[in-house]
């Protein structure tokens, strides 16, 4: 694969409006699908012990996805959100989920 073709495949999203001008901003999460596998990097200490803030973040991301999906006109935002919630509940409850990773400078978990 040529370098030019590879760069076309590695789509990196733009930094959202308002972030560069913000007095304080922190990146929380990046997610990619690489060779069919989900690859995630996150700032696991961003909320400290306030783990419910991660739940709020995931809920807000779900709302953004549902709204974006509704723009196609195939489903309403409410229908899209219901589909996302159904998949979330099924996936979070799966006992066979394999999650692995490491924290830089720490042991693999």
C-alpha atoms as a printed R data frame, in Angstrom:
    type eleno elety resid chain resno       x       y      z
1   ATOM     1    CA   UNK     A     1   0.000   0.000  0.000
2   ATOM     2    CA   UNK     A     2   1.405   3.377 -0.957
3   ATOM     3    CA   UNK     A     3   1.981   6.032  1.703
4   ATOM     4    CA   UNK     A     4  -0.521   8.340 -0.005
5   ATOM     5    CA   UNK     A     5  -3.215   5.635 -0.002
6   ATOM     6    CA   UNK     A     6  -2.442   4.783  3.638
7   ATOM     7    CA   UNK     A     7  -2.817   8.453  4.660
8   ATOM     8    CA   UNK     A     8  -6.230   8.555  2.968
9   ATOM     9    CA   UNK     A     9  -7.351   5.595  5.100
10  ATOM    10    CA   UNK     A    10  -6.096   7.119  8.373
11  ATOM    11    CA   UNK     A    11  -8.811   9.709  8.801
12  ATOM    12    CA   UNK     A    12  -8.228  11.874 11.844
13  ATOM    13    CA   UNK     A    13 -11.120  14.079 12.906
14  ATOM    14    CA   UNK     A    14 -10.761  17.811 13.387
15  ATOM    15    CA   UNK     A    15 -10.476  19.293 16.858
16  ATOM    16    CA   UNK     A    16 -13.973  20.606 17.714
17  ATOM    17    CA   UNK     A    17 -14.767  24.306 17.426
18  ATOM    18    CA   UNK     A    18 -14.029  26.225 20.602
19  ATOM    19    CA   UNK     A    19 -11.391  23.848 21.937
20  ATOM    20    CA   UNK     A    20  -8.297  25.681 20.620
21  ATOM    21    CA   UNK     A    21  -9.548  28.958 22.121
22  ATOM    22    CA   UNK     A    22 -10.613  27.455 25.451
23  ATOM    23    CA   UNK     A    23  -8.757  28.502 28.571
24  ATOM    24    CA   UNK     A    24  -8.838  24.897 29.762
25  ATOM    25    CA   UNK     A    25  -9.389  21.753 27.673
26  ATOM    26    CA   UNK     A    26  -8.461  18.099 28.029
27  ATOM    27    CA   UNK     A    27  -8.818  15.253 25.548
28  ATOM    28    CA   UNK     A    28 -10.680  12.358 27.122
29  ATOM    29    CA   UNK     A    29 -10.928   9.576 24.569
30  ATOM    30    CA   UNK     A    30  -9.966   8.482 21.050
31  ATOM    31    CA   UNK     A    31 -11.400   5.434 19.337
32  ATOM    32    CA   UNK     A    32 -10.407   3.751 16.088
33  ATOM    33    CA   UNK     A    33 -11.326   0.607 14.200
34  ATOM    34    CA   UNK     A    34  -8.031  -0.894 13.029
35  ATOM    35    CA   UNK     A    35  -8.072  -4.108 11.007
36  ATOM    36    CA   UNK     A    36 -11.591  -4.737 12.286
37  ATOM    37    CA   UNK     A    37 -10.746  -4.320 15.978
38  ATOM    38    CA   UNK     A    38 -11.738  -1.474 18.274
39  ATOM    39    CA   UNK     A    39  -8.695   0.381 19.570
40  ATOM    40    CA   UNK     A    40  -9.223   2.967 22.301
41  ATOM    41    CA   UNK     A    41  -6.943   5.310 24.159
42  ATOM    42    CA   UNK     A    42  -8.313   7.305 27.046
43  ATOM    43    CA   UNK     A    43  -7.399   9.615 29.859
44  ATOM    44    CA   UNK     A    44  -8.517   7.224 32.605
45  ATOM    45    CA   UNK     A    45  -7.687   9.635 35.398
46  ATOM    46    CA   UNK     A    46  -9.561  12.601 33.915
47  ATOM    47    CA   UNK     A    47 -12.495  12.346 36.331
48  ATOM    48    CA   UNK     A    48 -10.619  10.862 39.289
49  ATOM    49    CA   UNK     A    49 -12.987   8.850 41.486
50  ATOM    50    CA   UNK     A    50 -16.071  10.406 39.859
51  ATOM    51    CA   UNK     A    51 -16.753   7.408 37.608
52  ATOM    52    CA   UNK     A    52 -20.349   8.509 37.067
53  ATOM    53    CA   UNK     A    53 -18.895  11.301 34.921
54  ATOM    54    CA   UNK     A    54 -17.769   8.624 32.427
55  ATOM    55    CA   UNK     A    55 -21.398   7.444 32.309
56  ATOM    56    CA   UNK     A    56 -22.550  10.982 31.540
57  ATOM    57    CA   UNK     A    57 -19.869  11.264 28.846
58  ATOM    58    CA   UNK     A    58 -21.006   8.019 27.203
59  ATOM    59    CA   UNK     A    59 -24.643   9.172 27.351
60  ATOM    60    CA   UNK     A    60 -23.803  12.500 25.715
61  ATOM    61    CA   UNK     A    61 -21.788  10.735 23.009
62  ATOM    62    CA   UNK     A    62 -24.803   8.484 22.406
63  ATOM    63    CA   UNK     A    63 -27.025  11.540 21.992
64  ATOM    64    CA   UNK     A    64 -24.610  13.088 19.495
65  ATOM    65    CA   UNK     A    65 -24.511   9.852 17.492
66  ATOM    66    CA   UNK     A    66 -28.315   9.535 17.527
67  ATOM    67    CA   UNK     A    67 -28.721  13.122 16.348
68  ATOM    68    CA   UNK     A    68 -26.163  12.659 13.559
69  ATOM    69    CA   UNK     A    69 -27.824   9.399 12.535
70  ATOM    70    CA   UNK     A    70 -31.249  11.027 12.405
71  ATOM    71    CA   UNK     A    71 -30.028  13.463  9.735
72  ATOM    72    CA   UNK     A    72 -30.193  10.649  7.162
73  ATOM    73    CA   UNK     A    73 -33.964  10.509  7.683
74  ATOM    74    CA   UNK     A    74 -34.034   6.720  8.070
75  ATOM    75    CA   UNK     A    75 -34.824   6.900 11.794
76  ATOM    76    CA   UNK     A    76 -35.738   9.568 14.286
77  ATOM    77    CA   UNK     A    77 -33.281  10.649 16.958
78  ATOM    78    CA   UNK     A    78 -35.358   8.738 19.554
79  ATOM    79    CA   UNK     A    79 -35.316   5.538 17.447
80  ATOM    80    CA   UNK     A    80 -31.583   5.880 16.878
81  ATOM    81    CA   UNK     A    81 -30.960   6.399 20.594
82  ATOM    82    CA   UNK     A    82 -33.069   3.305 21.395
83  ATOM    83    CA   UNK     A    83 -30.923   1.230 19.005
84  ATOM    84    CA   UNK     A    84 -27.741   2.573 20.615
85  ATOM    85    CA   UNK     A    85 -29.052   1.853 24.130
86  ATOM    86    CA   UNK     A    86 -30.078  -1.703 23.158
87  ATOM    87    CA   UNK     A    87 -26.610  -2.434 21.770
88  ATOM    88    CA   UNK     A    88 -24.900  -0.747 24.747
89  ATOM    89    CA   UNK     A    89 -26.892  -2.821 27.249
90  ATOM    90    CA   UNK     A    90 -26.175  -6.066 25.374
91  ATOM    91    CA   UNK     A    91 -22.475  -5.321 25.011
92  ATOM    92    CA   UNK     A    92 -21.878  -4.049 28.554
93  ATOM    93    CA   UNK     A    93 -23.600  -7.170 29.928
94  ATOM    94    CA   UNK     A    94 -21.561  -9.619 27.823
95  ATOM    95    CA   UNK     A    95 -19.498 -11.912 30.006
96  ATOM    96    CA   UNK     A    96 -17.218 -12.932 27.144
97  ATOM    97    CA   UNK     A    97 -15.970  -9.413 26.393
98  ATOM    98    CA   UNK     A    98 -12.200  -9.286 26.098
99  ATOM    99    CA   UNK     A    99 -10.749  -5.939 27.063
100 ATOM   100    CA   UNK     A   100  -7.047  -5.429 27.433
101 ATOM   101    CA   UNK     A   101  -4.736  -2.508 27.601
102 ATOM   102    CA   UNK     A   102  -2.030  -0.739 29.473
103 ATOM   103    CA   UNK     A   103  -1.442   2.524 31.211
104 ATOM   104    CA   UNK     A   104   1.870   4.098 30.151
105 ATOM   105    CA   UNK     A   105   4.412   3.575 32.894
106 ATOM   106    CA   UNK     A   106   2.169   1.018 34.622
107 ATOM   107    CA   UNK     A   107   1.514  -2.695 34.385
108 ATOM   108    CA   UNK     A   108  -0.788  -4.205 31.762
109 ATOM   109    CA   UNK     A   109  -4.354  -4.597 32.988
